[in-house]
Amino acid sequence: MRKVILKNKAKIFWVILLVSLLAIVRFFEAELFFDPFLSFFKGEFQNAPLPKYDGWQLFLGLSFRYLVNTIVSLIIVYVVFEDLNLVKFAGLLYVFLFCILIGAFFGVLNLSEKPDFMTLFYLRRFLIQPLFLLVFLPAFYYQRKVS
């Protein structure tokens, strides 16, 4: 195990650095991105009215954050697996999932009189957090081991 760590110390360094970058994005989320739902979902939101928001600004804020998380996540995938085809595939998955999630988020937000807050919460969570990285890394690792 020690030999594996010593052999891959540069990879480990870069992964730790990139994961720290994801943490910094999370830490400074209020300053970096427009998202009136940050404070809304931190409180008792079940019976609260929706916060005022500008749809385009919210779309751009969520999109920018998703883009930042996606770029860092794709770099992590490249550092771990050193396979550009895998990075391209993951990139396509990120674009596909973004289209589904952003459409669903704004659909729930705008097409119902009283949107389900928990659905909004979880859709937004997948848009603003790098959760897909936690799914992709083990899946790609397993795929590589099997083939």
ROTOR-800708 format. One line per 3 residues: their letters; for each residue x, y, z of N, C-alpha, C. Coordinates in steps of 0.1 Angstrom, whole numbers, plus 5000, padded with zeros to 4 digits. Layout:
residues N
a = X/Y/Z/X/Y/Z/X/Y/Z; ...
end
This chain:
residues 147
mrk = 5008/4988/5000/5000/5000/5000/5009/5013/5000; 5019/5012/5008/5028/5024/5009/5035/5026/4995; 5039/5016/4988/5045/5017/4975/5035/5024/4965
vil = 5023/5020/4966/5012/5026/4957/5011/5041/4960; 5011/5044/4973/5009/5058/4976/5021/5066/4972; 5033/5061/4974/5045/5068/4970/5046/5069/4954
knk = 5042/5059/4948/5042/5059/4933/5032/5069/4927; 5021/5072/4934/5011/5080/4929/5010/5093/4937; 5020/5098/4943/5020/5110/4952/5016/5122/4944
aki = 5020/5123/4932/5016/5135/4924/5001/5135/4921; 4996/5123/4918/4981/5122/4916/4974/5126/4929; 4978/5121/4940/4972/5123/4953/4972/5138/4956
fwv = 4984/5144/4953/4985/5159/4956/4975/5166/4947; 4974/5163/4934/4965/5171/4926/4950/5168/4929; 4947/5156/4933/4933/5153/4937/4930/5161/4950
ill = 4939/5161/4959/4936/5169/4972/4935/5183/4969; 4943/5189/4960/4942/5203/4956/4929/5206/4949; 4925/5197/4940/4912/5200/4933/4900/5198/4942
vsl = 4900/5188/4951/4889/5187/4960/4889/5199/4970; 4900/5204/4973/4901/5216/4981/4895/5228/4974; 4897/5229/4961/4891/5239/4952/4876/5238/4952
lai = 4871/5225/4952/4856/5224/4953/4851/5228/4966; 4859/5226/4977/4855/5231/4990/4855/5246/4991; 4864/5252/4985/4865/5267/4984/4853/5273/4977
vrf = 4849/5266/4966/4837/5271/4959/4825/5270/4968; 4824/5259/4976/4813/5258/4985/4814/5268/4996; 4825/5271/5001/4827/5280/5012/4823/5294/5008
fea = 4827/5298/4996/4824/5312/4991/4812/5313/4982; 4803/5303/4983/4791/5302/4974/4783/5315/4974; 4781/5321/4986/4772/5333/4987/4778/5345/4980
elf = 4791/5346/4980/4798/5357/4973/4800/5355/4958; 4801/5342/4954/4804/5339/4940/4792/5338/4931; 4781/5333/4936/4770/5330/4928/4757/5336/4933
fdp = 4748/5340/4923/4735/5345/4927/4726/5333/4929; 4721/5332/4942/4712/5321/4945/4704/5325/4957; 4692/5331/4955/4684/5335/4967/4679/5323/4975
fls = 4680/5311/4970/4676/5299/4977/4686/5294/4987; 4698/5300/4987/4708/5296/4997/4703/5298/5011; 4698/5310/5014/4693/5313/5028/4679/5307/5030
ffk = 4671/5306/5019/4658/5300/5020/4659/5286/5025; 4667/5278/5019/4668/5264/5023/4676/5261/5036; 4683/5271/5041/4690/5270/5054/4680/5271/5066
gef = 4668/5278/5064/4659/5280/5074/4647/5270/5074; 4637/5273/5081/4625/5265/5081/4617/5269/5068; 4618/5261/5058/4613/5265/5045/4600/5259/5041
qna = 4596/5249/5049/4584/5241/5044/4571/5249/5043; 4569/5259/5052/4557/5267/5051/4560/5282/5047; 4572/5284/5044/4576/5298/5040/4573/5301/5025
plp = 4571/5314/5022/4569/5317/5008/4582/5317/5001; 4582/5314/4988/4594/5314/4980/4600/5327/4980; 4614/5328/4980/4620/5341/4979/4619/5347/4966
kyd = 4620/5360/4965/4619/5367/4952/4632/5364/4945; 4630/5362/4932/4642/5358/4924/4640/5363/4909; 4651/5366/4902/4650/5369/4888/4654/5355/4881
gwq = 4645/5350/4873/4647/5337/4867/4660/5336/4859; 4663/5347/4851/4676/5346/4843/4688/5347/4852; 4688/5355/4862/4699/5356/4871/4701/5342/4878
lfl = 4690/5336/4883/4691/5324/4889/4696/5313/4880; 4691/5313/4868/4696/5303/4857/4711/5305/4855; 4715/5317/4854/4730/5320/4851/4738/5316/4863
gls = 4733/5319/4875/4740/5316/4888/4742/5301/4889; 4731/5293/4888/4731/5279/4889/4740/5273/4878; 4739/5278/4866/4747/5273/4854/4761/5275/4857
fry = 4765/5287/4861/4779/5290/4864/4785/5281/4874; 4777/5279/4885/4782/5270/4896/4784/5256/4891; 4774/5251/4883/4775/5238/4878/4787/5237/4869
lvn = 4789/5247/4861/4801/5247/4851/4814/5246/4859; 4815/5254/4869/4828/5254/4877/4830/5241/4884; 4819/5235/4890/4820/5222/4896/4823/5211/4886
tiv = 4817/5212/4874/4820/5203/4863/4834/5203/4858; 4839/5215/4856/4853/5216/4851/4863/5210/4861; 4861/5213/4874/4870/5208/4884/4868/5193/4885
sli = 4856/5188/4884/4853/5173/4885/4859/5166/4873; 4858/5172/4861/4864/5165/4850/4880/5165/4850; 4885/5175/4856/4900/5175/4858/4904/5164/4868
ivy = 4896/5162/4879/4898/5151/4888/4897/5138/4881; 4887/5136/4873/4886/5123/4865/4898/5121/4857; 4903/5132/4850/4915/5130/4842/4927/5127/4850
vvf = 4929/5133/4861/4940/5131/4870/4940/5116/4875; 4928/5112/4879/4927/5098/4885/4929/5087/4874; 4923/5089/4862/4923/5078/4852/4932/5081/4840
edl = 4936/5093/4838/4945/5097/4827/4939/5091/4813; 4926/5093/4811/4920/5088/4799/4911/5099/4794; 4915/5105/4782/4907/5116/4777/4893/5111/4772
nlv = 4892/5099/4767/4879/5094/4763/4869/5093/4774; 4874/5089/4786/4866/5089/4798/4862/5103/4802; 4870/5112/4801/4867/5126/4804/4856/5132/4794
kfa = 4858/5128/4781/4848/5132/4772/4834/5126/4775; 4834/5113/4778/4822/5107/4782/4815/5113/4794; 4824/5115/4804/4819/5122/4816/4813/5136/4813
gll = 4820/5143/4805/4815/5156/4800/4802/5156/4794; 4800/5146/4785/4787/5144/4779/4776/5141/4789; 4780/5132/4799/4770/5129/4810/4767/5142/4818
yvf = 4776/5150/4821/4774/5162/4828/4765/5172/4820; 4767/5173/4807/4758/5182/4799/4744/5176/4799; 4742/5163/4797/4729/5157/4796/4722/5158/4810
lfc = 4729/5156/4821/4723/5157/4834/4719/5171/4837; 4728/5181/4833/4725/5195/4835/4711/5198/4828; 4710/5194/4816/4698/5198/4808/4685/5192/4815
ili = 4686/5180/4820/4675/5174/4827/4672/5181/4840; 4683/5183/4848/4681/5189/4861/4676/5204/4861; 4682/5212/4852/4678/5226/4851/4664/5227/4846
gaf = 4660/5219/4836/4647/5219/4831/4637/5214/4842; 4640/5204/4849/4631/5200/4860/4630/5210/4871; 4641/5216/4875/4641/5226/4885/4632/5238/4882
fgv = 4634/5244/4870/4626/5255/4866/4611/5251/4863; 4610/5238/4858/4596/5233/4856/4589/5232/4870; 4595/5227/4880/4588/5226/4893/4586/5240/4899
lnl = 4596/5248/4897/4595/5262/4902/4584/5270/4896; 4583/5269/4883/4574/5278/4876/4561/5272/4871; 4559/5260/4870/4547/5254/4865/4537/5249/4875
sek = 4540/5251/4888/4531/5247/4898/4528/5259/4907; 4515/5259/4912/4511/5271/4920/4519/5270/4933; 4520/5259/4940/4527/5257/4952/4538/5246/4950
pdf = 4550/5250/4946/4560/5239/4942/4564/5231/4955; 4567/5219/4952/4572/5210/4963/4586/5214/4966; 4588/5219/4979/4600/5225/4983/4611/5214/4984
mtl = 4608/5202/4988/4618/5191/4989/4623/5187/4975; 4614/5187/4965/4619/5184/4951/4628/5195/4947; 4624/5208/4949/4633/5219/4945/4646/5218/4952
fyl = 4646/5215/4965/4658/5214/4973/4668/5203/4967; 4663/5191/4964/4672/5181/4959/4676/5183/4944; 4667/5189/4936/4671/5192/4922/4683/5203/4923
rrf = 4681/5213/4931/4691/5223/4933/4704/5218/4938; 4702/5209/4948/4714/5202/4954/4723/5195/4943; 4716/5188/4934/4724/5182/4923/4730/5192/4914
liq = 4724/5203/4913/4730/5214/4904/4741/5221/4910; 4741/5223/4923/4751/5232/4929/4762/5224/4936; 4761/5211/4938/4771/5203/4945/4777/5193/4935
plf = 4790/5190/4936/4796/5180/4927/4793/5166/4931; 4780/5163/4932/4776/5149/4936/4779/5139/4926; 4778/5143/4913/4780/5133/4902/4795/5128/4903
llv = 4804/5135/4908/4818/5131/4909/4818/5119/4918; 4810/5119/4929/4810/5108/4939/4804/5095/4932; 4796/5097/4922/4790/5086/4915/4800/5081/4904
flp = 4805/5090/4896/4814/5087/4885/4827/5080/4889; 4834/5085/4899/4847/5079/4902/4846/5064/4905; 4837/5060/4914/4836/5046/4917/4831/5038/4904
afy = 4822/5044/4897/4817/5037/4885/4828/5035/4875; 4835/5045/4872/4846/5044/4862/4857/5035/4867; 4860/5035/4880/4870/5026/4886/4865/5011/4884
yqr = 4853/5009/4887/4847/4995/4886/4848/4991/4871; 4844/5000/4862/4844/4997/4848/4858/4993/4843; 4867/5001/4848/4881/4998/4844/4886/4985/4850
kvs = 4882/4981/4862/4886/4969/4868/4880/4957/4861; 4867/4958/4857/4860/4947/4850/4865/4945/4836; 4869/4955/4829/4873/4953/4815/4888/4951/4814
end
